Amino acid sequence: MIERPHITTDSFTILIADRNPRVRDFLQRELIAEGYQTKIAKDGREVVEMTRGDDSCELLILDLDMPHMSGLGVLETIQRLRPSLPVIIHTFATEYEKHPAVQRAAGFWEKRGNNIDGFKTMVMEVLKTSYPKRFWSGSGKGVQEIVRRRNSTQRETEAVRERG
């Protein structure tokens, strides 16, 4: 598990947008284990629809290879409609790395190997940069409650993994 600074408010909500259900499920499971709330989208139209409200999510993880609307089209639309929403590009398509919309994204992570810890570190760093007031490094009862909730979430995730 990645060592994270203390979060002073409820968990962040992350929208995972990938055409591959295995990738969506894997990322969802890993991010829930870290204490995040997650939503999933399987195509470009869903992503745009799910990000319309300001409170829909606080981070978008976006694969550029999306059906029904190109990932670049989705990214450009999101950047126009919700310019403050941080986006991490999570894709095999490195040829897009120099595209202006991709350059404006909060992060770029090429899908390769099994470096999930590095990816989770990037997620946390993007959240810290985008929402600095929601992180702190103090101590107190609030920290104990956060740790208790995180440990409870970890136990639930491990139980789900064991079941299948």
C-alpha positions in Angstrom: 0.0 0.0 0.0 1.3 3.5 -0.9 2.1 5.8 2.1 -0.3 8.7 1.7 -0.6 12.0 3.6 -3.6 12.4 5.8 -6.8 13.4 4.0 -8.9 15.9 5.9 -12.2 15.3 4.1 -14.1 12.4 2.7 -12.4 10.2 0.1 -11.8 11.5 -3.4 -14.0 10.2 -6.3 -12.1 9.0 -9.3 -13.7 8.2 -12.7 -12.0 5.4 -14.5 -12.6 5.5 -18.3 -11.3 2.5 -20.2 -12.9 0.4 -23.0 -11.4 -2.8 -21.5 -13.5 -4.2 -18.6 -10.5 -6.0 -17.1 -8.5 -2.8 -16.9 -11.5 -0.9 -15.5 -12.0 -3.6 -12.8 -8.3 -3.9 -12.0 -7.9 -0.1 -11.5 -11.1 0.1 -9.6 -10.1 -2.6 -7.2 -6.6 -1.1 -6.7 -7.9 2.4 -6.1 -10.7 1.3 -3.7 -7.9 -0.5 -1.7 -6.2 2.9 -1.4 -9.4 4.4 0.1 -10.8 6.2 -3.0 -14.3 6.1 -4.3 -14.6 5.1 -7.9 -16.9 5.3 -10.9 -16.4 3.6 -14.2 -17.2 4.5 -17.8 -16.8 2.2 -20.8 -17.0 4.7 -23.7 -16.4 8.4 -24.6 -20.0 9.4 -24.4 -20.4 8.0 -20.9 -17.3 9.9 -19.8 -18.6 13.2 -21.0 -22.0 12.6 -19.5 -20.5 11.5 -16.1 -18.3 14.6 -15.8 -20.9 17.2 -16.5 -21.6 18.0 -12.9 -18.9 19.8 -10.8 -19.3 17.1 -8.1 -19.3 14.1 -10.3 -15.6 13.2 -9.8 -12.4 14.9 -8.7 -10.0 13.0 -11.0 -10.5 11.4 -14.4 -8.3 8.5 -15.5 -8.7 8.3 -19.3 -7.6 5.8 -21.9 -7.3 7.5 -25.3 -8.6 4.4 -27.1 -12.3 4.8 -26.4 -15.3 3.8 -28.5 -18.1 6.1 -29.6 -16.0 9.2 -29.2 -12.2 9.4 -29.5 -10.2 9.7 -26.3 -8.7 12.9 -27.7 -12.2 14.2 -28.4 -13.3 13.3 -24.9 -10.2 15.0 -23.4 -10.7 18.2 -25.4 -14.4 18.3 -24.4 -13.6 17.8 -20.7 -10.9 20.4 -20.8 -13.4 22.9 -22.3 -16.4 22.0 -20.0 -14.4 21.4 -16.7 -11.0 22.9 -17.1 -10.2 22.4 -13.4 -10.8 18.7 -13.5 -7.4 16.9 -13.4 -7.0 14.1 -16.0 -4.4 11.3 -16.0 -4.0 9.8 -19.5 -3.6 6.0 -19.0 -3.0 4.5 -22.5 -0.8 2.4 -24.8 -1.0 5.1 -27.4 2.2 7.0 -26.8 2.0 8.8 -30.2 -0.5 11.2 -28.6 2.0 12.2 -25.9 2.9 15.4 -27.7 -0.7 16.4 -28.6 -1.6 19.8 -27.0 -4.6 18.5 -25.1 -2.5 15.6 -23.7 0.2 18.1 -22.7 -2.4 20.0 -20.7 -3.4 16.8 -18.8 -2.3 16.5 -15.1 -0.4 13.3 -15.9 0.5 10.7 -18.5 1.0 7.0 -17.7 1.8 4.5 -20.4 0.1 1.1 -19.9 3.0 -1.4 -19.6 4.1 -4.0 -17.2 2.8 -4.3 -13.6 3.9 -1.0 -12.1 0.6 -0.3 -10.3 2.4 1.3 -7.3 4.0 3.9 -9.5 0.6 4.6 -11.1 -1.1 4.9 -7.6 1.7 7.3 -6.6 1.0 9.4 -9.6 -2.8 9.5 -8.7 -2.0 10.6 -5.2 0.5 13.3 -6.4 -2.0 14.7 -8.9 -4.7 14.8 -6.2 -2.2 16.6 -3.8 -1.4 19.1 -6.5 -5.0 19.7 -7.5 -6.5 19.7 -4.0 -3.8 20.8 -1.6 -6.2 21.9 1.1 -7.6 18.4 1.5 -4.2 17.1 2.6 -2.3 17.7 5.8 0.4 16.0 7.8 -0.8 16.7 11.4 -2.0 14.2 14.0 -5.1 13.8 16.1 -8.5 12.1 16.3 -9.3 12.9 12.6 -6.2 10.8 11.6 -7.4 7.9 13.7 -10.8 7.9 12.0 -9.2 8.1 8.5 -6.9 5.2 9.4 -9.8 3.2 10.8 -11.8 3.7 7.6 -8.8 2.9 5.3 -8.2 -0.3 7.3 -11.8 -1.3 7.0 -11.8 -0.7 3.2 -8.6 -2.8 2.9 -10.2 -5.7 4.8 -13.3 -5.5 2.5 -11.1 -5.4 -0.6 -9.1 -8.4 0.6 -12.3 -10.4 1.3 -13.5 -9.6 -2.3 -10.1 -10.7 -3.7 -10.3 -14.0 -1.8 -13.8 -14.7 -3.1 -12.7 -14.5 -6.7 
